[in-house]
Amino acid sequence: MIVELVSLLNNDGLRLDGAFYPPIGSEHMAGPVDAVLLIHGSRGNFYDGATRSMAEDLSSQGYACLPLNTNAHDTAWYNPDSREFKGNAFEVLADTCIDIQAGIDHLVERGYRSVGLLGHSMGAVRVAYYAATQEDRRVATVVPVSPVRLSYAYFMESEDSEEFAVNIDIACRLIAEGNPEGIFRVGHPIPQLFSAASFLDKHGPDEKYNLINHAHKIQVPMLTLNGSLETHSRLRDMAQDLAAAAVNSSKVETMMVEGGEHSLVNRTSEASDAVIKWLAALTPESVGI
């Protein structure tokens, strides 16, 4: 499939790379959504397998697609303009809102008016958080695939509480020592390198990004997806709990794919079929058009 590589700037002047998938084939998109912005997960980027597969499948059904890097792509990278380290290890999750906004801006500049947001794993958190906290009327629907639970209280009561508490203590100690960018290796809730500040931003007691606490602010239609093999404490029942908490959404559905692994990487066709069916069933009224 031939795609157009794109680079665009967010409101901070940071370059974000991605790929534009134009609508192809004889299929015409069904439903009011005409474009989909796809956001990667932790350590990921715009050409991740699950993201790429979803974009290809949606494009073949008539939807324009834009898989896009956020500033948190990959584990770590250096921005020479701001002289800052970026990447998942240094992410402040709220800062990705301007990245998502830049992606929507780009699609609108191409002539699309009704944009769906779709994210895998931590990307699912980013798009749901955006839908909940940003009053962007261009967003027509949000599709979190394998959303991650970011809840200090939940983890402290889980079977992984001891390991999680150790990581919290390490992050707090580094910050107390005046080293918020100090890197340490984490096993829970995800095997990853984190700076102390980033770990506490996502996983600290303030629960800034516990989607269960934000879901009531999502008003657009929402479909959540996950796999039956997602039994880790950061994933277990999260898609269903998120859907149940979205009490003000105009339309909510949740689907568990039997035998599905995280991000449904082993069930990409089933994931795409569910999203295509969801988009086709949306009405102008449900998305506020």
Legacy VTK file of the C-alpha trace (Angstrom):
# vtk DataFile Version 3.0
C-alpha trace
ASCII
DATASET POLYDATA
POINTS 289 float
0.000 0.000 0.000
1.340 3.418 -0.965
1.050 5.990 1.820
2.165 9.586 2.198
4.710 10.250 4.904
3.867 13.471 6.707
5.520 15.754 9.228
3.551 18.367 11.117
4.084 20.684 14.048
2.195 20.817 17.317
1.527 24.102 19.107
4.934 23.902 20.798
6.658 23.681 17.428
7.579 20.019 17.927
7.728 17.940 14.744
5.451 14.906 14.685
5.905 12.263 12.000
3.168 10.046 10.619
1.667 8.500 7.524
-1.488 9.500 5.652
-3.533 6.602 4.297
-5.990 7.906 1.700
-9.324 6.180 1.125
-8.734 3.517 -1.515
-10.594 0.941 -3.539
-14.218 0.926 -4.560
-15.531 0.944 -0.988
-17.157 4.084 0.350
-16.999 4.834 4.031
-20.246 4.241 5.896
-21.491 6.488 8.662
-20.671 10.126 9.386
-17.000 9.667 10.331
-14.731 10.383 7.367
-11.243 10.169 8.902
-9.511 8.394 11.776
-6.472 9.545 13.766
-4.538 6.580 15.196
-2.285 6.887 18.253
0.402 4.383 19.275
1.021 2.861 22.686
3.990 2.809 25.080
7.404 2.614 23.375
5.506 2.707 20.092
5.372 4.829 16.972
3.139 5.466 13.980
4.294 2.371 12.091
3.587 -0.162 14.845
2.043 -3.364 13.552
-1.414 -3.100 15.145
-1.679 0.589 14.226
-0.552 -0.004 10.654
-2.885 -2.970 10.206
-5.870 -0.991 11.479
-5.056 1.955 9.194
-4.774 -0.314 6.163
-8.093 -2.008 6.883
-9.967 1.242 7.521
-8.443 2.871 4.451
-9.671 -0.016 2.300
-13.206 0.719 3.541
-13.117 4.374 2.530
-11.824 6.060 5.698
-8.862 8.411 5.535
-6.373 7.444 8.240
-3.487 9.216 9.959
-1.288 7.131 12.280
0.768 9.774 14.092
3.662 9.925 16.508
3.139 11.763 19.759
6.039 13.380 21.600
6.110 10.132 23.635
6.997 7.870 20.704
9.611 5.169 21.347
11.370 4.891 24.724
13.546 8.008 24.622
14.879 10.543 22.150
16.493 13.972 22.303
14.903 17.148 20.967
17.782 19.481 20.024
15.481 22.483 19.625
14.245 22.457 23.225
17.253 20.521 24.573
14.866 18.119 26.269
14.610 14.379 26.355
11.309 13.074 25.034
9.761 9.663 24.547
7.705 7.333 26.678
10.290 7.379 29.480
9.833 11.136 29.913
6.170 11.535 28.998
3.811 13.877 30.788
0.651 12.348 29.414
-1.433 15.530 29.348
1.149 17.054 26.997
0.111 14.636 24.248
-3.203 16.513 23.921
-1.563 19.104 21.684
-0.125 16.279 19.574
-3.587 14.814 19.049
-4.933 18.281 18.318
-2.237 18.738 15.669
-3.273 15.472 14.028
-6.918 16.535 13.948
-5.885 19.930 12.548
-3.992 18.179 9.766
-6.965 16.021 8.788
-9.262 19.052 8.808
-6.816 20.919 6.586
-7.150 18.040 4.131
-10.905 18.587 4.039
-12.133 16.024 6.579
-14.647 17.226 9.122
-15.676 14.293 11.313
-12.702 12.624 12.948
-12.560 9.416 14.951
-9.827 8.882 17.535
-8.395 5.381 17.934
-5.554 4.334 20.183
-3.890 1.117 21.281
-2.784 0.500 24.898
-1.393 3.789 26.289
-2.597 5.356 23.057
-6.090 4.288 24.123
-5.585 6.271 27.339
-4.382 9.285 25.369
-7.377 9.393 23.011
-9.940 8.770 25.768
-8.313 11.429 27.950
-8.440 13.853 25.024
-12.121 13.143 24.392
-12.870 13.658 28.083
-10.879 16.822 28.697
-10.786 18.741 25.398
-13.879 20.408 23.991
-13.106 19.563 20.386
-16.282 19.317 18.343
-14.391 17.829 15.431
-14.060 14.550 17.366
-16.961 12.313 16.360
-16.094 9.078 18.166
-13.361 7.525 20.279
-12.173 3.905 20.144
-9.814 2.809 22.946
-8.280 -0.586 22.117
-6.857 -2.342 25.197
-6.912 0.754 27.422
-4.486 0.741 30.347
-5.586 1.294 33.939
-3.648 4.118 35.596
-4.773 3.928 39.214
-2.515 4.137 42.251
-5.336 2.973 44.532
-6.165 -0.021 42.334
-2.545 -1.175 42.071
-1.959 -0.778 45.814
-4.815 -3.221 46.376
-3.763 -5.613 43.602
-1.659 -8.759 43.657
1.214 -6.619 42.342
1.068 -4.069 45.169
4.478 -4.865 46.661
6.389 -4.377 43.421
4.350 -1.302 42.525
5.006 0.309 45.923
8.744 -0.200 45.494
8.647 1.687 42.190
6.655 4.518 43.753
9.262 4.786 46.516
12.130 4.892 44.010
10.454 7.655 42.004
9.715 9.689 45.151
13.296 9.313 46.356
14.738 10.501 43.039
12.505 13.565 43.063
13.389 14.311 46.699
17.046 14.189 45.653
16.350 16.818 42.989
16.579 14.356 40.121
13.124 14.203 38.470
14.670 13.040 35.182
16.461 10.209 36.927
15.839 6.991 35.011
15.053 3.675 36.615
13.908 0.303 35.353
10.334 -0.752 36.087
8.722 -4.168 35.899
5.226 -3.171 37.010
2.870 -1.988 35.694
4.853 -2.332 32.448
8.449 -3.365 31.691
9.877 0.008 30.813
12.442 2.674 31.615
10.820 5.633 33.370
12.006 8.952 34.667
10.864 9.569 38.227
8.642 12.466 37.141
6.994 10.496 34.343
6.329 7.462 36.541
4.603 9.572 39.187
2.736 11.585 36.557
1.090 8.409 35.269
0.989 6.224 38.348
1.122 8.510 41.373
-1.541 8.956 44.073
-3.095 11.964 42.281
-4.509 9.507 39.693
-4.424 12.186 36.999
-5.238 9.766 34.205
-7.503 7.234 35.859
-9.977 7.077 32.990
-12.721 5.781 35.253
-12.736 9.220 36.891
-12.811 11.046 33.540
-15.198 8.849 31.565
-18.356 10.735 32.575
-17.029 13.723 30.591
-16.916 11.759 27.327
-20.012 12.680 25.330
-19.169 11.290 21.891
-19.890 7.644 21.003
-17.272 5.257 22.361
-16.336 1.666 21.520
-13.872 -0.120 23.812
-12.079 -3.303 22.774
-9.887 -5.774 24.604
-8.827 -9.412 24.546
-9.718 -12.226 26.906
-6.014 -12.897 27.532
-5.464 -9.432 28.988
-5.439 -10.524 32.618
-2.598 -8.368 33.973
-3.665 -5.967 36.717
-3.070 -2.931 34.485
-5.443 -4.343 31.853
-7.945 -6.648 33.521
-11.560 -5.507 32.910
-10.382 -1.989 32.069
-12.190 -1.794 28.719
-15.449 -2.877 30.338
-15.024 -0.571 33.348
-14.314 2.381 31.059
-17.440 1.734 29.005
-19.572 1.410 32.141
-18.248 4.710 33.512
-19.023 6.656 30.307
-22.539 7.456 31.475
-22.885 10.619 29.375
-21.679 9.222 26.074
-24.324 9.287 23.353
-23.567 5.639 22.525
-21.315 3.100 24.249
-20.366 -0.460 23.396
-17.622 -2.770 24.626
-16.298 -5.941 23.047
-13.950 -8.612 24.375
-12.250 -10.677 21.677
-11.853 -14.285 22.756
-8.212 -15.325 22.677
-7.091 -11.762 22.090
-3.719 -10.621 23.428
-2.821 -7.060 24.399
-3.725 -4.548 21.684
-5.289 -7.513 19.866
-2.032 -7.981 17.985
-3.022 -11.598 17.281
-6.586 -10.684 16.308
-6.071 -7.678 14.038
-8.743 -8.708 11.525
-11.365 -9.127 14.252
-10.399 -5.775 15.744
-10.684 -4.019 12.380
-14.012 -5.695 11.617
-15.421 -4.502 14.952
-14.268 -0.926 14.339
-15.593 -0.876 10.772
-18.959 -2.162 11.969
-18.996 0.456 14.736
-18.213 3.348 12.392
-20.842 2.212 9.889
-23.536 2.074 12.594
-22.964 5.630 13.822
-25.556 8.243 12.866
-25.160 12.002 12.422
-27.329 12.472 15.495
-25.124 10.271 17.684
-21.966 12.205 16.779
-23.617 15.600 17.116
-23.747 16.571 13.454
LINES 1 290
289 0 1 2 3 4 5 6 7 8 9 10 11 12 13 14 15 16 17 18 19 20 21 22 23 24 25 26 27 28 29 30 31 32 33 34 35 36 37 38 39 40 41 42 43 44 45 46 47 48 49 50 51 52 53 54 55 56 57 58 59 60 61 62 63 64 65 66 67 68 69 70 71 72 73 74 75 76 77 78 79 80 81 82 83 84 85 86 87 88 89 90 91 92 93 94 95 96 97 98 99 100 101 102 103 104 105 106 107 108 109 110 111 112 113 114 115 116 117 118 119 120 121 122 123 124 125 126 127 128 129 130 131 132 133 134 135 136 137 138 139 140 141 142 143 144 145 146 147 148 149 150 151 152 153 154 155 156 157 158 159 160 161 162 163 164 165 166 167 168 169 170 171 172 173 174 175 176 177 178 179 180 181 182 183 184 185 186 187 188 189 190 191 192 193 194 195 196 197 198 199 200 201 202 203 204 205 206 207 208 209 210 211 212 213 214 215 216 217 218 219 220 221 222 223 224 225 226 227 228 229 230 231 232 233 234 235 236 237 238 239 240 241 242 243 244 245 246 247 248 249 250 251 252 253 254 255 256 257 258 259 260 261 262 263 264 265 266 267 268 269 270 271 272 273 274 275 276 277 278 279 280 281 282 283 284 285 286 287 288
